[in-house]
Structures are given as C-alpha cells and as structure tokens.
Amino acid sequence: MKTNDYVKYLTQTVVKYADQPKAERTKTRLERKEEKPAFLFKWFGILPYVFMSMMKRKK
C-alpha cells in the first residue's frame, strides 16, 4: 500500500467516525466490548472454562 493510499484510508475512516452521532459511536463501542472474550479465555484458552465447569458440577 502506498503512502497516499494509506493517508486516504485514514482520512476516510476518521471522517466516517466523526460523522456518526455520539449515541451510535457509544453503541458500537459497547458492542465491540461485549464481543471480546473474557480475560481468562483470551490468555489461557479453554482450560479455565473446563475447570470452572467441573467446579460447578461438583457443587
């Protein structure tokens, strides 16, 4: 990607973001935050999930 193309892309992205109403930006940010995996799953994979489910079954 050439520098001019990159600057054009960045400009379009910033303008698109700035044109959105504040409520829509907040809603999008919250949706992205909810889609993120939990910290344990992100760093340690499925093992924490397995251990948590085993502990819940024992109780």
Secondary structure, DSSP 4 states (H G I P E B T S, - for coil): --HHHHHHHHHHHHHHHHHS-HHHHHHHHHHHHHHSPPHHHHHHTTHHHHHHHHHHHH-
